Every structure is written in C-alpha cells, then in structure tokens.
C-alpha cells in the first residue's frame, strides 16, 4: 500500500494526490469511467462528482464537477489510490 497525500490546487475543481514511491510513465488523462475500466483509476470514477483523472510523474490530479463537494471525494480517493499503488 502506497502513502498518498492529498493537496488542494489553485483550481478549486482540482485536487492533487501525491503517491509516494510510485511514478507514472508519462502524462495520461482519463476522462470517463469507460476509459478507466480495468485500470487502477476505475474506483475513482465510482465516486460521486469525479469528472476526470490526470496522472503524471508521482501524482494524480482529480477534477470534479462543479456541483460535487470535495468532502465526499478526498478520503475515498486517497484510500482507493493507496490500495491501487
């Protein structure tokens, strides 16, 4: 299980999740649950309000839709990423 640290970004619709000890091969944007199917990012799209996922270097940025609240996403996303990596 990886250690995941969540941090706000200047964009209120995006949150950064740094995954200690893991790096991604290159930038990758996943814009739907269908694109995430079968990947470690699939559980993120089950969270209400997750709009897209961007993975690069040692972090993942999750973008939510405007109506969603980060309070319902951050802990679950941190747990999902920690388990996946």
C-alpha positions in Angstrom: 0.0 0.0 0.0 1.4 3.4 -1.0 1.3 6.5 1.1 -0.9 9.1 -0.6 -1.0 12.8 0.3 -3.9 15.0 -0.8 -3.3 18.7 -1.5 -5.5 21.5 -2.9 -4.5 23.2 -6.1 -5.1 26.7 -7.3 -8.1 25.4 -9.3 -11.0 24.8 -6.9 -12.3 22.0 -9.1 -9.0 20.0 -9.0 -7.1 18.2 -6.1 -3.6 16.7 -6.3 -2.8 13.3 -4.8 0.9 12.5 -4.5 1.7 8.8 -4.4 4.9 8.2 -2.5 7.2 5.6 -4.2 5.3 5.4 -7.5 5.9 7.2 -10.8 3.9 7.2 -14.0 5.5 6.7 -17.4 4.0 9.8 -18.9 1.1 12.1 -18.7 -2.2 10.3 -19.1 -5.7 11.8 -18.9 -8.7 9.6 -18.3 -12.0 11.4 -18.9 -14.6 8.8 -18.2 -15.5 5.6 -16.3 -15.3 3.7 -19.6 -11.7 4.8 -20.2 -10.8 3.9 -16.6 -12.3 0.4 -16.9 -9.7 -2.2 -15.9 -7.2 0.3 -14.6 -6.2 1.3 -11.1 -8.3 4.5 -11.7 -11.6 2.7 -12.1 -12.7 3.1 -8.4 -12.2 6.9 -8.7 -15.0 7.2 -11.2 -17.4 5.4 -8.8 -17.0 8.4 -6.5 -19.8 11.0 -7.0 -18.7 14.0 -8.9 -15.3 12.8 -10.3 -15.1 14.2 -13.8 -11.5 13.3 -14.9 -8.2 12.0 -13.7 -4.7 13.1 -14.8 -1.7 11.0 -13.9 1.9 12.1 -14.4 5.2 12.0 -12.5 4.4 10.9 -8.9 0.9 12.3 -8.6 -2.7 12.1 -9.8 -4.9 15.1 -10.2 -8.7 14.6 -9.9 -11.1 17.1 -11.3 -14.6 17.2 -10.0 -17.8 18.7 -11.5 -18.9 22.0 -10.1 -21.8 20.6 -8.0 -19.7 18.0 -6.2 -18.2 18.5 -2.8 -14.5 17.6 -2.0 -15.6 16.3 1.4 -17.2 13.3 -0.3 -14.2 12.6 -2.6 -10.8 13.2 -0.8 -10.8 10.4 1.8 -12.3 7.8 -0.6 -9.9 8.8 -3.4 -6.9 8.7 -1.1 -7.9 5.2 0.1 -8.5 4.0 -3.5 -5.2 5.3 -4.7 -3.3 3.9 -1.6 -4.8 0.4 -2.3 -4.1 0.5 -6.0 -0.5 1.6 -5.7 
